[in-house]
Amino acid sequence: MKTIFFAALATGLFFLCPYTMAQSGSGKISGLITVGKKPADGATISLFRAKDNTLVKGAITNETGKFEIDNLRPDTFLVGVSYLGRGNYLTTPITLSDANSIVELPVIDLGGGNNPVNLKEVGVTAQKPFIERKIDRVVINPDVLISNAGSNALEVLEKAPGVQVDGNVISLKGKQGVVVFIDDKPTYMSTQELANYLRSLPSGSIDIVEIMTNPPAKYDAAGNAGVINIRMKKIKVKGFNGSFSTTYGQGRYARSLNSLTLNYRLNKVNFFGVGSFNMTNDYQDLNIKRTYFKTDGNVDGAFVQESYIKNRRKSGNVRMGMDYYISKKSTFGIVLNGVSNPSDSRSRSLADMLNAGEVTDSVITSSNRQDEKWRSGSINLNYSYKFDSTGKEITANTDYIAYRSTSNQLLQTNVSLPDHTLFSSAALLSTSPTDIDIRTAMLDYKNPFKKGGSWEAGFKASFINTDNKADFFDQHNGENTVNYDLTNYFKYNEKIKAAYISFNKDFRRLSVQAGLRFENTEIKGHQLGNPEKPDSLFTRKYNSLFPTFYLSYKLDTTNTNELGFTYGRRIKRPNYQDLNPFLYPLDKYTSFAGNTFLQPAFSQNFELSHSYKNRITTTLQYSRIKDVIQETIEVNNGYFTSRPGNIGTQRNFGITVSTNFKITGWWTVQQLYTELINNKFSGLLYNNQLNTDATYWMLNMNNQFTINKLWSAEIAGFYRTDMASGQFLTDRLWTMRVAVQKKLFKGNGNIKVLFNDIFYAFQPQGRIVNLTNTSSTYHNYLDSRLLMITFSYRFNKGATLKARQSGASDTEKSRVSGG
């Protein structure tokens, strides 16, 4: 009944009120801004849709005071101008049509004793929408949601349309294999390290999030589910400016997130920096039940375990850089990044081993102490040269990234009889240092066509070296003895060379974008032997082509109906650590192992979309993934081994609907997103036929309420029915949150209060299928109910300058076992 109610509510709301989103077209608005007849260098230009004051695009005037906003659809707009504290100015309405698609404004003078031409001084209160859509991506503006205050990057992704986070695994529209970028640089981390890193990034330091299910040819082809690119805030304004944010949160345990952004520009040199420091404490209560069966189907016994896990993390992140504007045509930049993320985890577990009559045979108590130190440093050098004013440009990037991590673990296990008599005791000590070095270089060239559109070409080379050592010791009476069965030393090298070409062109009603990318991959893995294990070595080489195609067509001249189509072929390469075959024990009856036999997974992705009056976007999607890589579970004599595997073929088919609109002047639905997805997995897994076929429905909704000029509030929620992913079937999941905001200091500061997961409902649970003579269920209890208080303040003056994009390493970061 609850599902039917939510579905009916969503369907009804889809057909209410206007929906606005950024689209690409052939229209253009340009102009010249002056102050006392002198060029206004760095004035902020904002383009608003006249009918609802929605912010569509922005621009910055150059050194001559000129600006240009292109790729506009027919509509009526207002142009806003802001410069060095001289107030906000808004033009009279400007109409673009198919017959009049290019408009050049008269000179706008903001001072010097003359009144501005066709301007009136106003307070511009329009706000960016939460979701903006382009031909090849969806853009999320996190700051629009009050509930994002005080949260982290992983929690921001959870609220994005189509994104789901299950523990440490990120999926997009029902598919795993998402590659996560930070500022156009991939995050070369394991799945757990990536999740912990995203938890360390305060939401206040995030500018936008780009979601690309079919990324253009310029991007690496990695990621069967697509790419999520998180762009951090880069303040680039004249003088000394900045902002800071501090958050205190309380669940069962406390947390604190703090960030600071600074900028200083003097003449041709611009310095910028972003830093954050966070302390997070959380917990996980994990209940597991495994039931074992005889070959005749009768119960043979069971394993029932309750675990309590507490995690403590401290993280420091620093990003700083410099742009040197050599001339009007050329710019050189350098960006430095440093991250330190120490953490410790303490867990206790109690397990009962039951016989066929469900009587306890033995009791297993375990304690696991793990201390980790994870650090990374990177340097990016970038250069761009603009040949002329038409947009012809060449850019070059080179990156060096180093990751260093060490994990020390002590696992103690005691086995007792039902009368509490100690039967056995064991302690396992391990230390696991890992070094990863990544070098990338990229060159891109863009050449516009004379009558609109452009073509691009480029190449990229990346070289990755990993060195992973794990030393295990059996500890008895204070003495450590090397355990050669578990000890291992794994080295991995990868080379990827790529080249691409693409073009885009706007016609009267038709917009086309197409590209082709070629990638050559060479990998080599070497597990060094020890006195009890021989050396093992594997090498692989393969070439692949990855076409992309985008089409947008207006069915009428009134822009009422528009069709879109996208296609892309992509690859999911095995994560580096997943190819390491070593066995890593988690407890007495559970371990993780790598898989040297993993093959890359290839996907074909199709999307067909329809937009009605720019209000409702409906998308049909279909994907077929061959040799899909997923976590698998193998059972041998009651012992569970988790390892990545190629489980066969995944077919993903579904429909999504997305909109945002105003119900009244004080009530805005910032996000209303729903998807109905069918996932089917088929293949042979550990000699068992895998046939998992399930359909789920999901709704994500966010409501904002404007109480007055200073106060606003938010009520949001998420609901998802049961879903399947390989061997894992998860039960329904839902949550609800409320937030309140008050503006301070004339809008330069604000305080926000968030109450997350009010009903303590976001507690994942489910079961594991296709196990040999075994059934397994699990239930996670998380520290999800939180009260967060955030204060933020900005002290910026002047006009925001356009931030240059940099970074050659676009995919490799997300494959240090995650993404």
N, C-alpha and C positions, 0 to 999 in steps of 0.2 A: 504493500500500500504506500509506503514511504517513497519507493522508487517511482511509482505511477504519479504521485503528487509532484515530485521534483520535475519529472519529465513534462507534465502538463504545465507547470509554472514556467519552465524554460521555454516551451513552445509558444506560450502566450506572450512572453516578454520579447521574443525575437521580432515581433511585428509591431513594436511600439517605437515611436519617436525616431529622430534622425540618428544616423551613424556616420561618423567621419573617420577618414583614414588617408594617409599620404599615398598618392598614386603617382606614377610617372607618365609624362606626356611630352608634347612638343612646344608648349607655351613658354614664354620668357618675359620677365619684368626686370628692367635695369634702370639705373639712375646715378646721379652724382650728388654727394653730400658735402657741403662746405660750411665753414664757420668764418664769417667775415670775409667771404670770397676766397678763403684758403682751404685746401682739401682737408676733410675730416678723416684722417687715417685711423682705422680701427673702430669706426662707429658700428654699433650693433643694429642689424636690420632683421626685423621679424615680420613674417608674412602670415596674416590671419585670414581665415575664411569669414566673409562678411556676415553670413547669415547666423553664425553661432559663436564668433570670436575664437574658434579653435585654431591653435597654432599649427601651421602647416609645415613651414620651413624657416630656416634662418640663414643669414649670410653676414660677412664682415667686409667693410670697405677696404680697398687696398691703399697704397701710399698716395695715389692720385685722387682718393675719395670716391672711387667708383665701386659699384656693386652689381651683381647679376644673379638672379634666381631663375633657374631653368627647369626643364622637365615638368611643366605644370599642365594640368588638365583644364579644360574650359570651366570657368567659375567666376564668381565675383569675390575680390580680395581687398584687404586693407593692408597697407604697408606701415609698420611701426619703426620708429627711429629712436635710438638712445645713444647719447655720447657724453662722456665725462661729466656726469651729474647735471646735464642741462635739461633734465626732464624727459618725459616720454611724449613722443609726437605720433600722430596717426593721420594718414592721408584720407581723403574721401574715397569712396568705393571705386575700384578698378576692375573692369570686366574683360575677361579673356574669352574669346570664342574661336571657332574653327576659322572664321573669316578674319579675325583680328587677334592672332595668337602671340604677337610680339608687341610689347608696350615699353617705351622709354619715357620715364618720368622727366618733367622739367627739373632744373637744378633746385635742390632743397638747401636753403641756407639757414643754419641754426643760430646765427648770432650776427654780430657786427652792426647792430642797430636796425636791421631789416627783419620784417616779420617773415616767418617761414611760408613758403608758397603752398597753398592748398592744405595747410596743416592746422590741426587744433590740438592744444595740449590736453592730454587726458591721462588717467591712470590706467595702464594696460593691465587687466586682471585675467586675461585669457590664459588657459593652462594647457600644456601638452596633454594629449590623450595617453592613456596607459599603453595602448597598442597602436602602432603604426605599421602599415603594410606597404611593401614594395614588391616589384615584380619577382625578386629572387630571395626575399627574406621577410621576416616579421621582426619589428624593432619594439623592444619593451623599455619604457621609461620608469624605472623602479621608484623614483622619488614621488611619483604621482600617488602611490598608495601610502596612506598614513601608517599602515601596519608593517611596512618595510623598515620603519625606524627602529633601530636597536637590534635588527636581525643581521644575519650574515649572508654571504653570497649563496650558500647552499639553500638557505631558506627563501631567498629571493627567487631562485630557480624553481622551487616547489610551487610558487604562485604564478609562474609563467604558463601561458596556454600550451597544452599538450605535453608538458614536462612532468614526469613523476620521479620521485626519489624514494627508493626502497633501501633503507640502511645507507650503504655507501654507493649503490648502483644508480646511475642516472639513465632514464629511458625517455624517448621522445615518440609520441603517438604510438605507444605500444611496442616499440622496438628498442632493444639495447644496442650498444655500439656507438654512443654519442662521443664525439671528440670535443673537448672543452678548451677554448682559447682564452688567454688573458691578454688584452691589447694586441690582438693578431698574432700572439705567440702561443703555441700549444704548451700544455702543462705535462711534462714528461714525468709522470708520477704513477705509482701503483694506485689501484682503485681506492684503497683505504687512505693513502697519502693525499690523493687528490681531494677526497671528501674532507679530510682534516684541514687541508690548506684552504678550501672554500669556506669552511667553518671559521677560519681565522680572519677572513676578509670582511670588514664591516660594510653593511649595505650603504652607509653614507659615503663611501669612497667609490661607489659604482656610478658611472654616468648612464650607460645604456647596456642592454643585453640584446644581441642579434641572434635570432634563431633561423637556421637555414637547413631545411630538409633536403634540398638539392642545391648545394653551393655552386657558384660559378667556377669555370675552368681555372681561374686564377688561384683558387684554393686547392690545397692538396686533396687527393681523392679519398683519404682515409675517413672512416666513420660511416658505417652502413645506415645508421639512423640520421646522420647529418652532423652539423656543426653548431655549437653554442659559443658565441664569441662575447666575452664580458669586457667591455671597454671601461677603464677606470677614469675618474675625473681628472682632467688636465686643465688647470686654471692658467690661462695665458693672457694676462691683461697688463697694461702699462703700469709701471710703478710697483709698489709692494702690496700684494693682496693675498687673501687666503680664507680658509674656513676651518672650523674644527667641530667635532661631534664627540659626545661622551654618553655612554649608556650603562645603566645598572639593571641587571635582571635577576629575578629570584624565582626559582622553581623549588625542587627539593634542595638544590644547591645554588650558589650565587654565580653570576658571570658578569664580566665587564668588557665592553668593546669601546675603543677610543681611536679616533683618526684625526690627522692634521694635514691640510693641504696648503702649500705656500708657493708663491710665484713672484719673480722679480724680473722686469724687463727694462733694459737700458739700451737705447738706440737699436743696434742691429743684433744684440745678444739677449736671449731670453732664458732664464733659469727657472726650473720648476722642480717641485718635490712633493711626494706624498708619503706619509708614514702612518703606521697604526701599531697599537699594542693591545693585546687582548688576553684575558684570562677566562677560561671556560671550565666549568665543572658539570659533569652530567653522569647519568647512570643508566643501566639497562638491566632489567630483570628478564631473564630468558628461561622459559619452561619448555622442555623437550620430552616427548614420549615416543619411543621406538618399540614396536611390537613385532616379534619374530614368529614366523609360522613354519610348521613342518611341510614336507612336500605334499601331504594329504590335505593341507589347508587348516589343520588344527593349530592352536596357539602353542608355541614352544617356549615362550618367555618374553620378558620385556625389560626395557631400560628407561627409567623415569628420572629425569634430572632437573633440578632447579639451580640456576646460576644467578649470581648478583655481580655485576661488573660496574666499577666506578672509574671514570676517566677524568684526568686533569691535564689541561693543555695550557701552555703559555706560548704566545706567538708574537713575533715582531716582524713587520714588513716595511721595507724602505724602497721607494722608487724615486730616482732623481735624474735630471737630465738637463741638456742645454741645446738650444737651437741657435745657430749662427747664420744670419741672413746675409750671405756674401754679397749678393746683388739682388735686383728685382727678379732675376731668373733662376738663381741657384741658392740652395740652402743646405747646410750641413748640420747633422744632429748626432748626439750621443746620449744613450739612455743606460743607466745602471740600475740593477735590481738586486736586492738582498733580502733573504727570508731566513728566519730562525724559528723552528717550531719544536721545542722540546715537549715531551709528554710522558705521562706515566699512567699505567693501567693496573688496577688491582681487582682480582676476581676470586670469588669463592663459589664452589659448587658442591651439591650434595646429590648423589645418585643412588637409587635403589635398583639392584639387579633382581628381577622377579622370575620365578620358575613358571612352568605351565599352569600351575594352580594359582598364580598371582600371589605367591608367598615369597617374601624377601629371602633371597639366598645370601646376599652380601650387600654391604653399603660402601660406596666409594666417596671419599671426600677429597677435594682438590683445591689447591690455591695456586694462583698464577700471578706472578709479578713481572711486569714488563716495563722497561724504561727505554725510551727512544729519544734520539737526538737527530733531527733532520734539518739540514741547511742547504741553501742554494744561493748561487750568485750568477749574474749574467751581465753581459755588456753587448749593446747594439750600436753599430755605426751605420748611419744612413745618409744618403745624399740624393737630392732631386734637382733636376734642371728643366726649366720650362723654355722651350724653343721660341714660342711666340704667344700672342694673346688668344690664339684659337684653342688652346688646351693641350697642344702637343707636348708631351713630357716623358722623361726617362727617370727612373728611380732605381737606386741600388741599396741593398741591405746586406749586412753580414752580422751574424750572432755567434757568441760563444756562451754556453750555459754549462754550469757544473753543479751536480747534486752530490751531497755527501750525507750518508745516514748511518747510524749505528743503533742496533737493537740488542739489549741485554735482557734475558728472560730466565726466570727460575720457576719451574713447574714441579710442585710437590704433590704426590698422590699417596693416599693411604686406603687400604682395603681392609674392611672389618667384617667380622661375622655378625649375624643378627643379635648375638648376645654382647656385642661391642668389643669382642676380643680382636686385637689387631692381627690380621692375617699376613699382610705384606706392606712395605713402605718403600717408596722410590722417589728420587729427586733427579731432575734433568736440568742442566745448566747450559745456556747457549749464548753466543755472541755472534752478531751478523752484521759486519760492515759492508756497505755498498757504495761504489763510486760510479757515477755516470757522467760522461763528457759528451757534449753535443756541439757540432760546428755546422753552421748553415750559411749559404750565400744565395742571393736572389737578385735578378735583374729584370725590370719590367719596363715596357715601352707602350705608350698610348698615343694614338694618332686619330684625331677627329676627322669625320667626313665634312666636306664643304657644306652640304645641305642637311646637316644633322646626323647624329649617330657617331660611332667611332669603332675602331678596331684596336685590339691589344694583343701583345705577345710577350713572352718572357720565359725564363728558365730558372731552375732552382736545383741546388745540390745540397744534400745533408749527409753527415757522417756521425754515427752514433757508436760509442764504445761503452760497454758496461762491465763492471768487475764486481761480482757478488760472491762473498765468502761466508760460510756458515760453519762455525765450530760448535760441536755438541759434546757435553761431558756428563757421564753418570756420576752423581755425587753420593758417596757413602762414607759415613763417619769422618766427614771433613776432607776426604780425599776425592780428587777429581780424576776420572779415567776417561780417555777419549772414546767417544762412541762413533766408530767409523761407518756404521750403517747409516747414520744421519748426517755426519760431517760431509760437506761438499764445497767445491770451488768451481764457479761457473763464469765463463767469459763469453761475451756476445758482441759481435760487430755487425753493423748494418750500413749499407750505402744505398741511397735513393737519388737518382738523377731524373729530373722532370723538365718537360717543355710544354708550353700551351699556346694556343691562339684562340681568340674570341672576337665577336663583333656584336654590336647592337645598333638598331635602326628604328626610328619612329616614322610611320607613314600616317596617312590621314586618320584612319581608325585603328590601324594595326601597329603593334609594337613587337619587335622580334629581337631575341638575344640568343646566341648560340656559341658553343665553344667545344674544343677538343683538347684533351690533356693526355700526354704520354708519360708513363713512369717506368723506369727500369730499377729493379730491386735486387740487391745481392745481400745475403745474410750468411753469417757463420757463427755457430755455437760450439763451445768447447767446454766440456765438463772434465776437469782435471781429476785424475784418480788419486787413491790413497792406498795404504797397505792392504785393504780388503776390497777395493773397487777399482776396476780398470778405467783408463781414459775412454771418453766417447766424444765423437765429433760429428757434426752435420753441417752441410752447406746447401743453399738453395739460391737459384737465380730465376727470375721471371720478368716478362715485359707485359704491360697492360695498357689498353686504350680506354679513356673515360670521356664519352661525349656528354654534353649538357645542352638542353634546349628549353627556351622559355618563349611563350606566345601569349599576347594579350590583345583582345579584339573587342571594340565597342560595337554593340549590335544596333545602336541608334545614335543620332546626333545630340540627344538630350542627356547622354551619359546615364540613362536609366538602367540598362543591362550591359554587363561586361563579362566576357568569358576569358579564362586564363588556363594555360596548360604548361606543365613543366615535366621534364624527364631528365634523369641522371643515372649514370652507372657509377657505383662506388665500391670501395674495398674496406674490409676490416682486417688489418694485419694482427697477428698474435701479439699481445703485450710482451715486453721483454722478459719479465720475470716468469710469465706463464710458460715459457719454453724451457725453463730450468727444471729438470726432472726431480730435484731433491724433495724429500718428504719432511714436512714440518708439523710436528705433533701439537694439537690444541688441547687435548686431554687424553685420558687413557684409551678411549674408544673412538676418537675423532682426530683426523689429521688432514693437512692440505698437501697436495703434490702438484708439480708442474707437468708439462706434457710436451716432449720434443717432437711428437708427431703432428702437432697442430698445423693446419693449413690455413691460408687466408680465406676469408669468406667474401663472396662477391654478391652485390645486390643490384637489381633493376628497380627503379623507383619512378612511379607515375603519379601525377596529381592533376585533376581537372576541377577548376573552381568557377563559381558564378558570383558576381557582385550585383546586388539590386540597389540602385540609387545611392551607392556608397553607404548603405545602411547595414546590410547583412551579407556576409561572405560565407558561402557554402562550398566545401571542398570534398571531392571524392578522391581517395587515395588507394593505391595498390602497390605492394612491394613483394618481390620474391627474392629470398636470400638463400644462396647455395652454400653448403658447408658452414652453416651458422655456428658461431662460437658462443657457448654458454657454459655456466657452471654445471657440472654433473656430479652425481653422488653414486659411488659404487659401494656395495656391501659385501664383505667377506668375513664369514664367521662372526657376525655381529659388529665388525669394525667398520666405521664409516670413513671413506676417503673422498674428499672433495677435490676435484681437479677440472680445469677447463678442457672442453672437448668440442670436436665438430659433430654436432648431434644430428645433422641431416639438413633438411630444407624447412625454412619458415615462410609461410604465406601470410601476409598482413593486408587486410582489406577493411576499409571503413569510411565513415563520413564524419566531418567536423563542421560545426557552425559557430561563428564568432561575431559578436557585435558589442558596441557600447553606445549609450544614449542617455538623454535627459528625460526623466519622467515629469519633473516639475522644475521650477527655478532653483529649488534647494536640494533636490534629490537627483543624483547622477549614478547610473550604473556604469562604472568604469570598465568592468569586464563581465561578459556573459559568454562563456565558452563551454561547449559540450562536444563530446565525441562518442561515437559508437563504433567499436573496433573488434574485428574478429582475427584471432591469431591461431594458426594451425601449424603444429610442428610434427614432422614425420621423418623417421629414420631408424637405424639400428643402433641401440645403445646398450653396451655390455651384454650382447647376445639377447637382448629383449627388444621387441618392436615398440618404438615410441610413436604414439598417435595421440597427441594432445590437441584438442579443438575446443576453443571457448571464446565467447563473445562478452565484452564488458561495456558498460556505459559510464561515462564520467561527466560531472558538472562542476564548473569552477565559476563562482560568482562573487563580485565585489560591488558594494553599494557605498557611496559617499554622500554625506549630508552637510550642507553649508548652513550653519546655525546663524552666524553673522559674519562681519568682516574679519573677526579675530578667531572665532571658534568654528571647528569642523569635526566631523566624526565619521567613522567607517564601521560597517558590519560586513563580514565576508565569510565564505564557507566553501568547502570542497566535499564532494561525494563521489565514490567509485564503487561499482559492484564487483563481484568476484572476477578475477582474471587469471590467465595462465601464461607462464613463461618457461618453456622447456619442461623440466621435471617439477617445477614449482607452481603450485596452485595457491593463490592468496585470497583470503576472504575479503568481504567488503570493508571499506575504510572511509571514514569521514571526519571532519573537524570544523570548528567554527571559532572565529576570533572577532574582537571588537577593539577599536582604537579611538582616541580622542586627541586633537591637536589644538594648541593655542599659539598664535603668532605673537612675537615680542619684538621690541626695539624697531618699530616701523617696518616690520617684515623681514629684517635682517637676521632675526633669531626665532626659534620656536622650541616649544616643549611638547613632547608626544608621550602618551601613555598607551601601552598595548597589553591586552589580556589575551593570550594565545591558548587555543584548545580548551575553551571554557568547560566543556563537558568531559574532558579527559578521554576522548574517543579515538585519538590517533594512535592505536596500539596494533601494529601489524601481527597477523596470525595466518596460518595456513597449513598446508601439508605437502609432502614430497611423494611423487608417484614414480612408477617404473623402477622400483627397488626389488631386488631378488628376494622373494619370500619375506618381505619386510614392509611394514607401513610406518610412516613417521609424521608427527604433527609438531608444530611449534607455536609459541605465543610470546611476543615481545611486549614488555611494558617499558615505555620510554619516559624521559623527563620532558614531556611535551607541553605541560600546562605551566605557563610562565607569565609573570608580570614584569613588563619592561618599561623603564622610564628613560627617555632620551632628551638631551638638550643639545642643540646645534646653533652655530652662529657663523655668519660670513662677514668678512670685512673687505669686500672688493670694491674698487673704484675704477671707472673707465670702461672701455668697450672690450668685450671678450673677443680674443683673436682665435681664428680657426686653428685647431690642433692638427698638426701633421701626423699622419699614420706612419708607423715604422715597425719593422720586425720581419725577418726572413724566415724564422722558424715557425711555420704555421701548423704543423701537425705533430712533430716528434715528441713534444712535451707530454701529450696526453697518452703516450704509449709506454711510459715507464710502468705499465700494467694497469692503466685505467683509461677512462674516456669512452 
